[in-house]
Structure formats: C-alpha cells, structure tokens
C-alpha cells in the first residue's frame, strides 16, 4: 500500500472530527493568543490553492531568498488523539493550530517565501508593525522546494518588521517524520503517543516556517491536548490550565520562550509517560520507569553534562535538559535543544538483561547528543553542506565524554569503517558547495559515515596536529553562532605558533574526497603520497604525487619501521616488501612489541592495500597467521572485519570450505582461552571467539550454543549471559529448525526491553530455512510485527545470511515502490538498505541486475539512496574484478594453510 493511499484513507476516517473541531479550536486559540480577527480579518487562500492548480515551472531557487529574517514564532498546536482506545469510538490523528511569525524585511520585496509541507492552510494574514493588513495571494508549491509563497499587492519595505499569521490542519502518521504518531503496548493494552522529528527538513510538516538552519528564532510554544496526557517541548512549562472546547475539557500547556534556535531542533511530545525525577528529567513508558530502566541513563547524562561544561568552558545554556525514550524513532537519537529524543535501545538499560555493549552504546549516544547542546545547537552550521562540523564534532567529542579520548576503539568504530567508503570514487568531500546541496533528498544523503565518522577522524587528527592542549583552547574560545566559525577560532591560534596553519591544512581534508596512502621505502628513505582508491582504474582521480626523501625513514638489517603510531592520521601506510616482511616476523615472534592499535592497523591497511593492488593478497592474508597467539580485541576485530569481505565474496564458492577450516584453526586457542563461558574484562573478544568458532563449525561451540538455547526453551528461564545472547541465539537458531525459530519469535513479541528485542530480531535472521526467511521478510511490511524503524535493518540482517541474500534482494526489488514510500523518511534508511542487500554482489549477472533496477525505476527516483546505488554499482564492478584476479590465489593459500589439519 503506497503512502498516498494511506494518507487518503486516514484523512477520510478523521475528516468529520476535524471539520467539527477545527473552527471552535482555532477561535479558542486565537482568543488566548489575543488575535483580533474582527478588526483585521485573515484572508482565506483560494479554495483550490492547497491542492490545484500549482504554479508551473520550478521556483526561482530551492533556497529561501534571505530577504526576510524570522525573529520569533508563536505556535499553537492541538492534538486530538486518545492515548487509549477504551470506550473511544472517534480516534483521530489529526492536529490543527496557528502560527505567528514576526520577521524583519532586509530587502524590499513583494513576495514572502517560507516552507510548508502536507499542511492545509486555512487562513493567513500579513500585517505590518502598525497592524495594517498587507493583502496578498497564497500559493503552495508542489515540488521539493516545499515553498509557501505569498504574492503581495504592496511591497514589504527594507528594515521594517512584519507579522505573518496562519491557521492550518495536518495529520499525524506513523512515518517517523514531523509530528508523528507512535503505537506501543503497556500492560497488554495498545497505547498511543505523539512525538516529533524535525531534522533535517520536517518542521515544515508541523507549521509554516523558515525551515533553514541559519534562520534562527525564538519559539513560544503552546500545546492543547487531552487532560490525561503530558506535553513536553524544548523549554520548561510556564503555565498550564484547563479549557473547554465543544463541551470537552482540554489541558493547555504553555512553555517558556526558547533561546534563539533553528527549526530543526524543535521538539514536541504528547504522551502519558512518566519521568525519572532529578534536576533534569528522563521520560519513558511507565513500565520502564517503574522497573528502573531509566536510572542508568539519568546518572550518566548528569555526569556527561558536568564534564562538557568544564571541557568547553561554557555552562549548559538552558534551564533544563530532558530526555525521552520513544518506542518508534527513525534515528538513534536527536539532539533537540532541551528535549533529547532517543530510541529505547539508546536510553533504557536493564541489569541482567542488557549487555555490556548495550550499556556502552547508551553512554556513547548520550555523550553524542549532549555534545550537540553546544556543537550544533548553541553553535550551528550555516547550511547543511557543512553538516560534518556539526556531526563530526559531536562524534569526536563524545569519545571524550565517555572517557574514550585515547581509547583505541575510536579507530575500530570510526576510522577503519569509514575508510572503506571513502576509498570509493563515489564518495564525497566533507564539505560540499552550498549549490550542491539543495533539496531535502540532497540534505538527507549527507547523513552518512563520511559526515559522522570521517568528520570525527579528521578532527581527531587536527587535535593531534595542534596538540590536545591547543585544541582544547580553541574549543574554549568558541562563542560563535555558526559552527563554520569554529575553525576560525582555531585560526586565531596561528598568532601563537606561526607554523600552525589550521585553515590551510583543513581545506585539503574537507574540500576534497578520499584520503592518501603514504608509501615508505625503508631502503632509500623515500616517502611517496598519493590518493588512495580501491579501484585504481576509476574515472575519478585527484591524485597528486608528493615525494620526499629522509634518512629518518631508512631501516636495515632486522630493523623495522612503523608509521602512524596510534593511528591518529587519516591515511593508510604502505612499505617496501622488506619492511613488510620484518613486521610480519615481529608479529610471529613477539607481537606485543608492536602497539595493540597498530597491530590492528597493519591488518586493516594490508587488506585494503591488497584490494587496491599495492601489495599481494597473500601478504595481507599472512598478517592473520599470528592471530593464533593473539588474545587482544582490536587486532582480532580488524582481521574479522577484513576477512568478512572474503566471506562475502567466496561463501558461495569452493573457497569457503578451506577458509572455514583456516578460521577454526586460528580461533581455536582464543576459544579455549575463554572457556568456560564466564565473563571478564575482554568481553568483546570472548564474543568474537564464540561467534567465529560457531560460524566456522567448531562442533563444541555449536553444541554448547544449542544446549544453552534448548535449556531456555525447556525451563522458561533464560540463563544465557546478556553479553553472549546475540551470538548464542543466532547460532542456536541457525542449527535448529521451525521450533527454535517460533520460540524466539514468541520471545521477541513478549520482550519488554528494546535491547532484548533487538538481539532476538537479529538472531531470527540466522535460520537456514528458506521458507522461514521468506516469511520473516514479509513481516517487515507489517508494523505490528516489525516496527517501521526496524524494517530496513531486519532486511539487511537477512541479506547478511548467505541463505537469505538472494531472497532479500528479490524482496527489495519487488517491494521497492512500497518501501521507498513508507520507509523513505528515516535518515540513511534507504541508502543503508541498498548498501546492505548488495554487499555480496560479485558477479556480472548481479551487476546487470543492479543496472536494470536503476533503469526500471529511473535514475532520479532513488532520492536519498541515489549515492548508495552508485556506490553499490562501483563496489560490484570492483568485486567482480577482484574475484576474477584473486580467487585461485586465495583458494591455494587457504588450502596450503590447512593441509595438515
């Protein structure tokens, strides 16, 4: 069912309620708001203007002209829905309201351009500062501009103030964008709440506004809602009272005016949630609060907030910082100023059920969002093309917020994964030109790993370049309005040290895509730099060779040289064959002489250099041979992430048998090292040990996983350690059949903690039964089974299963029209779906299918997934070539390494 059909049906159901309530509600709000309709009656738009006809041809520009600047909004919203359906026959998800924007005219104009999307504008009025009405005609543009245009009979004059008033009606859907509806279960009963997600361009779905990040203003918000609900917004409640509308009593909640802020940071919720009380409140389902699931997040958020106040030298700028865990949410969390919204998995923690990784994820997300209260909210990018300064800073600073500033996990979680994407010719620079980012789809495309992870990695490198002390000073002098000025704050430090040229250095990293590979010849001391691309024959090539020669880079005899210590540089390092050989010998003889983070780096660099043909594939594989004696997480994780590429390329071929045998051999000591199944400080590597051992058919592991799962099925008591649940569930379901799957599905449906539901949702994709996987795919179209926010990741889980790969791809192609309509609102969702279901593609036939998929739907129909589709085709072409050139070599290497097993 397409979104358009759904909208029409929903409107049809609620039209009677909206019609009856709209007039009286609007009048009530106008009286409260002191609008004298009798004196200056608003104009009604032409009856056909909200729908047809629309203007022909594109608007003059997809950006607001900038001749009008908002200063303040007064917004009234009324939601009609009931949180519970007991004895309710007229449930409706309609809302209506009015908005008054006070703006200044900077340049004489006869046109007003604002944004409005999916709203029915019922009245509008333009007045000057004296209260005189300026007549005009309102038009809504039916394109990606989302423009609300008012053509005026007389011009607005420069340096004068004006007021634009509108009344409007809208509908809340379950699309996770704008003001939307969320359904959840509490004590066995269906309940509803309203929540918002404005970033990047959905404030316009809630009320007409100047919806661009630099158009900051003060917001005075009032929400009218059912008496048994609580309304929250960015600021504290100023006052609340009960009013009567159409013989019904309603609660009116009026909030204090906000600070000057961007529209995308606005937030509203209406629910019957409870709060974990403290100086700052954490809100969640009453069940979760009563079970103390919010306590951990509450404690950590206070600690992190205090740390940042010291770190930045600027007190938290608002009077409150509330957090709320939402059952349905498109992103992981959103940094709305004063009211941060989260997925439940990013905020709720249950001791004994949630794992250590769940706990660390909660702290990391909180640290990221709280960092935004300064970087992004107080200091904001001028336009979305510099989003990386917003998200990159928050990502980098979040590691400091959870005491990970020097933690090597940054390299594993941020640097190494994003280097994979940034080595493609279809990557993009951190900072694009403003003209290159225009439409909502263009903006949504920027919410990717380049923006977040590369942005953070480059800032980490800058901090190392400046030294942490100097970088810290730069942060503390940052009291600018636009985040782009942060680099100018660092630029002021040039006066202290003439050798530091921040602006000059950063341009090379932000205004061109990709990164360099540094090749060091330890015999001659020669150092060569060039642009690193996985596909060296790509049409894209910005390489410029840079060569220097220094004695300090020479090594002889048994000496070896190691560059990029602690991996602070955002680049790869290659060496001459002799130095590679010495490093491999060192790993074999005493690997601890090389820092643990660089052991991971050597593996990651070697595999990617081999894919780009700088070194032989066998050299890369040789970096994994020493792992039979390695117990540290970082080297193992780097190896597994890179060997995963080999699995994806060869798990449908004869290479996979010898490869599994090799993996069993290498992981055996690590698996035994962690027996029995008790937890210790190296929890992540224990999970790796079990996962690798089971997935590569180590019988003892598979039997143990099945035994632990069966005990749960028989005893109705789950004694599996939270840290091991994902891998035990997955391997038991893979080894089992319908009974195991159905049991896990029932446990998923009954789970009350989101982190447990996520573990089960992933594990359900591990079955090797084709018909069960097909049934599971069909569940992703039913929000009562798989929530919309989880549909894309569930399909990707199934695609990761070699049995489910073709099923998932066929499913996405057959359901693309529906999927792109229903799930296209979430940031990165469609792009990550294309990426996930095509990750294994390595044949000419699969490339042809990709091209046909693009042709069938048209190149311009993929919206925010456009770049992901281009990257998928580029990656598939590279995979085809790599498999053709390396399959036999890889097969022989694995056979040779497992000959005596």
N, C-alpha and C positions, 0 to 999 in steps of 0.2 A: 504494500500500500504506500503510495507516494505521499510525501509531506503535504502536497497541495490538497489531496483528497482528505487527509486527516484534519487539516485546518478547516475545510469547508464543513465537515461533519460536526466538529467541535463548536464552530460558530452557530450552526443550526440548532444544536442542543441548547445553547445558552442565550440565544437571541431574545427570547421572551423576558428572561430575567434582566438582561442588560437594558432592554427597552424600558421596562417598568422602573428600574432603579436609577437609570442614568440621570434623568432630569433632576430629580429631588436630591441626589447625591451631589451633583455639580453645584446646585444652588446652595446646599449646605456648606460646601467647601468655599464657595465664593463669599458667603456671608462671613464665615470665620476669617477669611482672608482679606476682608474689607475692600472687595472689588465692587464698585458702584455701577452695576450693569445698567440701572435705569438711566444714569447720567450719560454714560459713554457705552452704548450697547455694542458688544462684539459683533464682528461680521461672521456670517456663515460662509464657508467655502462653497463654490458652485457644487451642486449636488453630485455631479459626476467627477469632480476633481480627485477624490481619493482613489478612484478606480480607472475611469476612462473619460476623455482621451488623455493620454500623456503627451508631453512635448515630443516632437520628432527630432532625431539627431542627438548627438552627445552634448552634455553640458559644456560650458566653456573650459572647465578644468575639473578634475576629480578632487582637488583640494579646495578648502574654503578660501575665498579671496583674501581674507585677512584685513578687510577694511572695517570690520566690526569686531569688537573685543568684549566678551562677556565679563561682567564683574560680580554678579550674584544671581542665583536662582532661588525662587520659592516654589517648591514642588509639593503638591498634594496627591497622594495615591490612595485609592480604596480597593481592597481585595475582597471578593465575595465568597470565596471558597470556605467550606467547613473542614476542619481537621479530622472529624469523624463522621461516618455516614449513618450512625444510628438514628433512626426516626427522621432522616433527611431525604426529601424527595426532589429537591431543586438544587443539587450540587452544580456549581458553575465555576469555571476557572477564568472568568472574565475579570478585568480590572478597568477602572477608569480614573481620571484625575484631571488636574490642571497644572500648568507650569507657567511661571512668570520669570522671564529673564531680563535683567537690567544690563544693558550693554552700552558701550561708548562707540560712537562713529569716528573713525580715524580719517576717513576719506569720503568726500561727498559721493553718494550713490543713490540710485533709485531701486536697488534690489537688496533683499535680505536673503542670504543663503545660510541654512542650518541643516541639521540632519534629522531624519525621521524614517523609521522602517517598521512596516507591519502595524502601523497605528492608524486608526480612523480619527482624523482631526475634525472635530465637530464645530468648534468656534475658534476664531482668532481675532486679535486686535493689536494694532500698533499705535502707541501714543508717544508723544514727546515728553520732556521733563515737566512741562506745564499741564499735562493731562489732555492736551489736544490730540484728537484722533487723526492718524495718517491713513487714508484709505488705500487699499491695495487688493490684489488678487493672488490667492494662494495656489500653488501647484506642487504636486509630489512627483518626483522623477522615478520612473520605473527602471532603474539600472543600478549598477554597483556604486554610483555616487551616493545613493540614498538621500539626495538633496530635497529639502523642503525650501521652495523658492517663493518669495513674496515680491511681486512687481508692484511698486508704489506709484501713486498718482503724483506725489510731490517728493522731492529728494530729501534724504537724510543729510544733515549738514555736518561737516567735519567738526570735531571737538565738542559735539553735543551728545547728551545722554538720551537714551530711548528705552521704551519698555515694550516687550513682545509677549503677549498673553495667548495661551492656547488651552482649550479643553480637548480631551481625547479619550478614546476607548481602545483597549487592547485585549489580548488573550494570552494566558499563560499556558505553555505547552511543556512537554517533558523533553525539550530539545537541549536543555542544559545551557541555554544562552539567554541573555537579557534577564527578565524576571520570569522564572520558570517554576513549574510545579514538580514536586518530588513525592513519591509514594513509598511508604515503608510499613513495617509491621511492628506493633508494640503489644505485648501480652496477647498475641494471637489475633489482633484486630488491625485491619488496614487503616492507616492514618496518612494525612497529607500535610505538606508544608510548602511555603513559597520561599524561594531563595533567588539570589541574583549572581550573574557572572557577566560583567561588563567588558572585560578585556578580550580582544582589543577594541572592537567597534560595535558593541551591543548596548551601550547606554541609550542609543537612539531608538532601540526597541521598547524602551520604557517611557520616555518622554522626549519631545523635541529639544535638541540641544546642539551646541557647537562641540561636536564629538571628535576633537583632536587633542592630543596630549598637551600641547603648549597653550591651549585655550583654558587656562586655569581660572577658577572662580570659586566663590563661597556658595555653599549649598545649605539652604534652610529647608529641612525635610519634615513633612507631616504624613503619617500613615493612619488610615482609618481601617479598622479590622475587627473581627469577631471578638467578643468580650473574653472568651476562654483562651485567647492566644496572646503571645508576647511578640511585639515588633522590635527589631533591632536595626540600627543603622550605624554610620561611621562615628557619630558623636553620641554623647550621653543623652538620656531622656531629660528634657527640660520640664515638661509637664504632660500630664495625661488626664483625660476626662471622658465621661460617658455622654453620648449624644443620641438622640432619637432620629431615625430616618425611616420613613414609611412604617411607622409603628414598631420598628425594631430598634433595640438598643445596641449601639456600637461603641467601641473604645477608640478614642483618638489619641495617638501618641505623637507629640511634637518634640523634636530633637533640637539641641543647641546647634547654632550655625557651625559648619565645619571651618577648618582653615582653608585657605585658597588651595585648590587641588584640581587634578584632572578628572574628567568624567569617567574614565575607565576604572578609577579607584572607588567609585561609589558602590555601596553595598546595602542591601535590604534583606531581612528575613522576617517571615511571619510564621510562627510555629507554637507548639505547646512544649517546647524543650525546657529543660531545667539547666541551672548553672552550678558549676563548681565555684563556690564563693571564695574570693580573695580580693586583693587590690584590683586585679584585672580578672575578668570572668572567663571561664571556659564552659561553653554550652554544648549540649549533646542530647540525644534521646534520654528521657527519664530513666529508662532501664540501665543505660550505660553509666549515667552519673551515680545512680544508686549502687551500682556494682563497683564504683571507684575506678572506672576505666579512664577517667579524665585526670586523675591525680598526677600521674607521671608527667604528662604534657604541661600541666599547670605549674608544677615545680620547675621544670626545665625552662619554660618560657620566661619565668621571672629571672632565673639565673642568666639566661642569654641576654635579656633586655638590659640588665645591670652591666654586663660585660661590654655591650656595644656602647652604652653611654660613656664608659671610661675609654674605650677604644677610639671613638670618634671625637670625643671632647665636646659633644653636643647632647644635652638632655633629650630624652624622648619628647617629641614636640607636641603630643596630645595629652588630654586628661584621662584617657582610658585606652586599653588595648584588649579588646575581647577577641576570643577565638571560638569558632563553632565547627563541629564535625557534622558534615552533611551526608546523608545516605546516597545521594546522587550528585556527582560533581565531575565536570569534564577534565579538569586539570588535576594535578596532585594537591595543589593549594593555590590561593590567590591572596596577594598582599594588601587587600583593601585597607585603606588607612583607618586604623582604629577598630576594624572588624575583619579579622583574617578568616577566610573560609577554607576548609580542608575536606579532603576525602576522609572517611572514618579511619582508613588504614594509616593515615598520616598523623592522627591525633589520639586515637584510642589504644590503650595498652592494657592487657590482662595478664597478670603474673601467672605463670604456669601454662598459659595457652599461647601467648605471643612469644616469638623467638627473639634471640639477641639481635638478629638483623632487623626485625620489626622495630625493636627498641631504638636502634641506631638510626633507622630511617625516620622515625618520629622526630628525633633530635635534629637530624640534618635538615628536614623540611622546615621545622620551626625556625632554625637558625637562618635559613634562606629567606623565609618570609619576614621575619623580624628585621633582618638586614635591610630589606626593601623599605622599611618605615623611614629610613634615611635615604638609601640609594634607590631612587625610583619614585618615592612619594614626596619627600622633602626636596630632593634634587631629582629632576625629571628630564628625560631626553626631549629635545625639541620636536623631533618627528621619529616615526617608527624605524627609519633606516639606521638609527643609532641605538636600536634596542639592545645590542650587545653590551653597551655600557651599563644599562640597567641590570640585565640578567647576568652578565659576566661578573660584575662587581658583587652581586648578591651571592652568586655561586662560590666565588673565591673567598669572600668574607665569611661565608657560612662555615667553612672549614676551620677558620679561626674561632668562630663562635662555639664550636663543639670541641675545642682544643685539638684540632687537627691541622694546625698551621704547618707543622713539619711532618705530618703523617703521610707515609708513603702511599696510602690508599688514594690520595688525590690523583696520582699518576695512573693507577688502575681504573679508577671510576670516571675520570675526566679526560686526561691527556691521551692515553692509548686508544680508547674507543673513537674519539673524535678525529684522530689522525687517519683512521681508516676512511672516514667520509671525506676529509679534507685532501686526500690524495687522489680524488676523482676530478676529472676536468669539469664535471657538472656541479662542483662545489661553488661557493660564493664568498666574496670578501666579508669580513666582519661588518664593515661599514659600507653601505651602498649609497649611491646618489639619491637625493630626495625624489627625483623624477622617476627613478627605477622602482619606487615603492609607492603605489597609488591606491589600488583597490583593496577592499577587505581581504581578498584572496592573497594578494601580494604581501599584505601585512602578516596574515596567518602563516604563510610559508616561512617567515623569519623565525618562528618559534621552533628552532631545531637545535641540534647538538653543536653546530658551529657557533650560534649565538650564545648558548649557555656554557658549553664546555671549553670550546676554543677561546671564548672571551675570558673565561676564568684562567685558563692556562697561560694566555698571553700576559694577563695581569700578574700572575704568579712569577712569570719571567721578569716582568718590569720591576716587581718588588725585589727580586734577587739582584737585578742590574743596579737599582738605586741603593740597595741595602734596605733591610726591613725598617731601620730607624728613619731613614729619609722618606721612605714610602709612607710610614705612619705619620710623619709631619705633614706630608701632602694631604692625607685624609683629614687631618685636624684643621687645616686652613680652608677646607671645602665648605663654604657657606653660600654657594651659588644657587641659582634657581634651576638652571638647565644642566643636566648631567654631563653634557659635552664640555662644560667649563672645568670639569674635574681635571682633565689633562692640562688645562691652562694653569690650574693651581700647582700641579707638579712642575709646570714650566717655570714658575717663579723660583723654583729651587736651582735653576740654571745659574742664578746670580751667585749662589753659594759655591757651586762647583762648575767651572766653565767647560769641563769635559762632558758633562751630562747634558744631552740634548733630547729631552723627552719627546717633544712634538715630532722632531725629525725621525727619531728612532721608531716611534709608534706608528707613523704613517706607513712604513714598509710592512708592518704586520697587520694593519687594519684595512688598508685600501687595496690590497691585492689578495687573491685567494691562495690557499695552499701554504706550504712551508718548505724549507730547504733540507737537503741531505748534505751533510758535511763528510767528505771522504778524506781520510788521513792516511798518507803513506809514511809509515814509521821508518822506512829505509831512507828516504830522501828528506823527510820533514815537510813535504809538500801537503798543503791543505786546499782542497777544491770544494767550492759550494755551488750547488745548482738546485733548481726547482724539482721537488720530488713528485712524481706522478706514477701511479701503479701501471697505467697504460702509457708507455713511453712514445707510442705512435699516435697519441691523441692529437687532434687538430688544435687543441688548446696548448699553448706553450709560451710561458712568460719567462722562461729560464734565461738567466744571465750568468755566465760562468765567472766566478771570482776565485782567483788563485793567489795564495801566499806561500812562503816557504820559511820555516823557522826551525832552528836547531832543537828547540824545546820539544818538538813533536817527533823526534827521532828516538828509536829504541833498537837495541841489538842484542844478540845472544838469546838468553832466556827472558829478557825484559819484555814486558807488555805494556801497552798504553791504553788507558781507559778515559774516554771523553764524556762530557755531560754528566758529571758526578751528581747524584741525587736527582737527575732528570729535571732540572729547573729550566732548561732550554727547550723551546718548542721546535725541535728539529730531530732528524734521525742522524745516526752516525755510522759510517761505513769505514772499513780499514783495508789495508793491503792483506793478501792471503796469509802472509807470515804472522801478522799480528793477530788475525782471527784464530790461527792455529794455536798460538801461545795462550790466548784467552780460553780456548776450549780445553787445553791441557790443564790450565789452572782450575777450571771448574771441576775437572775429573779428579785432580789430586787433592785440592783443598778449596772448595768453593767459597768458604767463609772469608777468604782473603779479598773477595770482591764484595762490596756492599750489597745488601739484600735487594735494594731497589734497582741497582744496576744489573743484578743477575736477571731480574725480570725484563729490564730494558734491553739487554743483549739478545734475549729470546725474541722479544717483540720486534726489534729492529731487524734482526736476521731474517725472520719470516717475511716481513714486508719488503725488505731489500731483495729477497729471492723472487717474490712475486713481480717486482719491477725489473728483474733481470740484472741487478747489480752484482749478485753473488749466486752461486749454485744452490738449488733447492736442497741438495744433500747437506750442504753446510748448515742451513737453517735447521734441518732435522737433527743434525748432530748436536745442536745446542740443548736438545731434550734428553740426551743419553745420560747425563749426570744426575737427572732427577730421581733416579732410583735411590739416591742417598740424600735427597733434599726433603726437609720437613717444613720449610717456611711457605707461607701462603702466597706471597707475591710472585715468586718465580713459577710456582705451580699454576697459579691463575693465569699468568701471562702465557704460559705454554698451552694451557687448555683452551684459552680464547683463540689462539692461533691454530692449534690443531683442529679446532671446531671447523675451520674453513676446509680442512682436508676431509673431515667427516661429511660436510655438506656436498663437497664435490665428488666423493667416492662411495658414499654409503649405499649407492645403487649399483655398485660395480664390484669386480673381483678383488679390488684393492682392499675392500673393507675387512675381509677376514684376517689377513696378515696384520692389518692396522690394529684390530681389536686385540689380537694376540700380543702385539707390542705394548699396548696400553695396559693389559693385565700384568705383564712383566714389570713395567715401570711403576705401577701404582701398588704393587703387592706389599712392598716394605712400608709404604705410607699407610696402607690399610691396616696392616698388623700393628703399626706404631700406635694407632688409635683404638685398638681393641683393648678391652671390651667397649661397649657403646656408652662410655661415660664422657661427660663434657669437661673441657678445660679451656685455658685461655686461647688456644689456637683453634677456636670453634670453626672458623671458615674453612680451614684446611681439612678438618675432620669431615665436614660436609662434602668437600671435594673428593676426599678419599673414598667415601661410601658411594657417592654418585658415579665416579669413574669406575670403581670396581664392579658395581652392579650393572651399569650400562654396557660394560665390556665382558659380561658373562662370567665374572668370578662367582662360582657356584655358592660358596659360603655366604657371600653378600646377598645374593638373590634369595637364598633360603631364609636368611635372617630377616630380610625385609618382609617377605611373605608371612613368616611366622608372627612377627610383631603386628602386622595388619590383621591377620586372622584372629589373634587374641583380642584385638579391639572389637572385631565383628562378633565374637562369641560372648565377650564379657560386658559389652556396652560401656566399658570404661577404657578411655584412651590413655595408655601409659607411655606412649611414644614421646620422647623428649621434644619440646617445641622446636629446637634448633634442627632436628632431624626429620621433622614431619614431611616437608616438601619432598625430599628425596625418597623417604620410606614409602609415602603414599604413592608416588609416581612409579617406583619400581614394583611395588606390590600389584598395582592396577595393570601394569604392563605384563606382568607374569600371570595375572588372573584372567577372569572372563566376565560374563554378564553379572554374576552375583557380586563380585567385588566392585564393579562399576556402579551398580544400582545402590549398593550400600553407601559408597562415597557420595553419590548424588543426594541421597537422603540426608546424609550428614551435612552436605553443603546447604541444602534447603533449610535445615534446622539450626545452623550455626548462627549465633547472635553477635559474634565478634568478627569484624570485617577481615582482619588478618587471617583468621582461620578459614573463612570463606575463600579468600584468595589462594591459599595453599591447596585447598581441595579443588578449586576451579582449574588451577594449573594441572594438578595430578590427573584429573579426569581426561585430559588430552593425551595421556600417555598410553592408553589402551592400544592394542594392536589389532583390534577387531574393526574392520572397515565399516560395517553397518552401524556400530555404536558411534563411531566418529561422525558418520553422516547424520545420525540423529542428533548428536551434540552440536553440529554446525547449525542445524535447523533451530535449536534452542536460542541461538544468538539473535534470531529475529523476533523473539518473544520476550519483552521486558519483564514479564512476570517470572521468567526462568533465569535469564541473564540480563542484568541491568545494562542500559544503553552505554553507560560509561565503560563497561567491561567487555562489550561485544568485540571490539577490534582486537584487544589483547587476547581474547579467547580464540578467535580465528587464527591469530598468529601462533598461539601455543600449538594448535592442531597442525599448522603448517610446519612447525619445527619437527614434528614426528614424521619420520620418513614414510610411514604408512599413510599419514594424513596430508602430505604435501600436495599431491595432485587433487585430492578431494577439496582442499581449501581453495586452491586456485580456480577450480571449476566453479565452486560455490561463489567466490567473489565475482567472477565474470558473469555468471547467470543472474546474480542479485545486485549488480553494480548500480543500476538506476535507483533501486530502493536504498541501498547502503549509502550512496553519496548524498541522497536527500535527507535520510534520517540521522546519519552519524557524521555529517559534514561540518557540524558546528564546533566540535571539540578541537582544541589546539593540537595540531600534529596528528590527529586521528587517522585521516585518510592517507596521509603520507606514510605514516608508520605501517598502515595496512599493506600498501603497495610494497613497501620495503620488506615486510615480513613474509608475505606469500611468494615472493620471487627470489628470496635469498639463496635458494638451492639451484637456481637456473644455471645450466652449464652446457646446454645443447643448442644446436642451430634451430631445432624444432621449437624449443621454448622461446628463443628469441623471436621467431616468426609469430608465435602466439602473442607475445608482448606487443609487437608492432601491429598485429591485427586488432588487439584490444584497444590500442590507441586510435586506430583507424575507425573502428566500429562506433566509438563514442565521440570522436572528434578531438583534435589536439587542445582545443580551448575549453573542453568540458570537465577537466580534472581539477580545476580550482587550486586549492592549497596542496593538492597531491601532484601538481604538474612537475615540480622539480624532482620529487621522489620517483616518478615514472621515468624521467630522463636518466636519473642515476641508476635505476634498475636496468635499463637497456644498456647503458655504458658498462655496468658491472657484469651483465650477462655476456657481452662481447668479450670482455677481458677474461671471464671464466672459461669461455669456450676455448680461447687461445691457450690459456694456461693449462687446461686439462689435456689438450692435444699435445702440448710440448712436454708435459711432466708426468703423465700417467704411468708410463713404463718405468721411468726412473724411480718414481715413488714406490711402485709395486716391488721392484727389485730391492730397494732399500729396506722396506718393511720385512720382506721375506728373508733377507740376509740377517737382519737383527733378531729374527725369531727362529732361525734354523735349528738351534739346539734345544728348543722348548719341547 
